[in-house]
Amino acid sequence: MTSLRERFSASWEKQLEIQERKESDRARMLPRWRTRAHRRRFTVVMLAGNLVIIGAAATVHRENWWLFAGLWFGGFAVWMTGFVLLRILTGRMSTAFSALLDEREREWRHRVNYVGYQAMFFVIIVAFAYLMVVNGTTNAAYRGAMMLAALMVLGSSVPTLVLGWSLPDDDPEDFIEPAPGEETDA
């Protein structure tokens, strides 16, 4: 009979292997788009989606819910497109376990997560200020909740935005497939 610690360790190793396999599959996706210029375009797309969501939250009223829903879901679709593509193009730095990252990738991730933490703090201050401004209006709680949700989308995407904007171009040699029968480093 195996101990709980051994089962946990085996499960952890299995999860690392699954994650590594997924990341290596994603690393081969869109090799020609792995430039700083492409990542910056998707960063701008993602930021535009964020701004549309925030604009929708600023205009929300129970009378014009259709406008809010159209802006919110349209902005969310734009944001999600940029987000998914940036997650692929920034590689495993944004999603992988720390055990799978090298020192440089781990340092990048720690740095952008710290920036994301600071941005989230600022976003919360903006949300509180917005709640103070709309306090006396009708549906203030509803409007405040929508703005808080919109700002949370922005705050949670800051690390991906920073990675997408600031990462250097990927090395093209990383995407060359080894010839059959040729040894690899892995």
N, C-alpha and C positions, 0 to 999 in steps of 0.2 A: 504494500500500500504506500502511495506517495504522500508526502506531507503537503500541507496547504502552500507552503513557500515554494516547493518544487513545482506544483501545478501552476501557481501564479507566474513563476519564472518561465515555464514552458509556454504559457499563454502569451506572455510579454514577447518572447522571442518569435513566436508565430505572428503576432501583430506587427512586429518590426519587419519581418520578411514580407508580409502582405503589403505593408506600406511602401517598402523599398521597391517591390515589383510595380506597384501602381505609379510611383514616382518615376521609375525608369521608363515606363510606357508614356507618361505625360512628357517626359524630357525629349522624346523624339517627335512630339507633335509640333507643327508649325515652325520648322527650323529656320525658314527665311524671315519670319516675323520677329525673331529674337534679337532685334536691334533696339537701341535706345530710342530711335525715332518712332518705331512702331509702339513701343511701350508708352511713350509720352502721348501719342495719339489716343491710346485707350485710357490713359490717365485723365485726359481732358474729357473724353466721352463719359467716363465714370463720374467726374466732377460735375459735368453738365446734368447728368441724371440726378445727382444729389441736389443740385440747385433747383431743378424742377420739382422734386419731392418737397423741398423746403418751401418753395413758392406755393405749392398746393396746400401745404399745411397752414401757410399764412393767410390764404384766402378761404379757408374752410368755414362754411356756415351751413346750417341745416336746410336753408332755402336753395342753395346751389350745390347740392351734394354731387350732382352729375359732373359738374366742372371739377370739383375736388377729386372724384374717383377717376376721371379721365386723366387729369394731370398726375395724380399719385401713381396709378398703375402704368401710365406711359413712362413717367420718370423712373419708376422701379424697373421696367423692362430695359430701358437704356442703361441704367446703373448695373443691372445684373449682367447684361452682355459685356460691358467693360470689365466688371469684376471677375467673371469667369475667365475671360481671355487673359486678364492680367495675372490671375492665379496660375494659369498655365505658363505664361511667358516669364514670370518671375521664378519659376521652378519651385523646388521643394522648400525654399527658405520660409515661405509663408505657412506651410501646412505640415511639414514633416516633424517627426519626433526629433528632439535635440540629439539623440544618439546617432541619428543618420546624417547629421550635418558635419561638415568639416569646420575648422576653427574660424575661417573667414565668413562662412555662411552663418554660423552661430553668432558671430559678432554683429553682422548686418542685422540679423533678426532681433537681437537684444536692443540694438540702437533704435530700430524703427518701432519696436514695441514700446520703448520709453517715450518716443515722440507721440505715439498713439495714445498713451496714458495721459500725457500732458494735453493733447488735443481734446480728449474726452472730458477732462476737467474743465477746459475752456468752454466746451459745448454745453456742459451742464450749467455753467454760469449764464450763458446766453439763453438757455431754456428758462431759467429762473427769472431773468430779466423780462423775457417775453411774457411769462405768466404774470408778472407784476403789471405790465402794460395792459394786458387784456383782462385783468382782474374784474373790472366793473362792467364788462360787456356781457351780452347774452351768450350762453354756451361757453363760458370761459374755461371750464374744466375740460370740455370736449376739445376745444381749440388748443388748449395747453397740452393735452395728451397727444394730439396729432403732431404738434410741433416737437414735442419731446421724442416721439417715435422717428420723425424725420431727422432730427439732429443726432439721434443714436445711430441711424444708418450712416450718416456722415462720419461720426466719431469712430465707429467700428471699422470703417474702410480706410482710415488714415494710414495705417501701416502698409497696406497694399498700394495706396497712392504714392507714398514716399518711396517704396521699392520700385514701383513702375517708373517713377520720374528719375531716380538717381542711380539705378544700377547701370554699370557699363555694358557694352555689347558683349554677347556671349562669344566664346572662342569657337570659330567654325570647325576646328578639329574635333570638338566634342561630339559632333554629329556625324562624323565619318564612320560608316559601318565597317567592321573588320571583314576582311575577305574570308571565305569559308576555309577552315583549317588553320587560320591565323590565331595566334595567342592574343588574349586581351589582358588588361591589368586587373580586371575584376575577378 
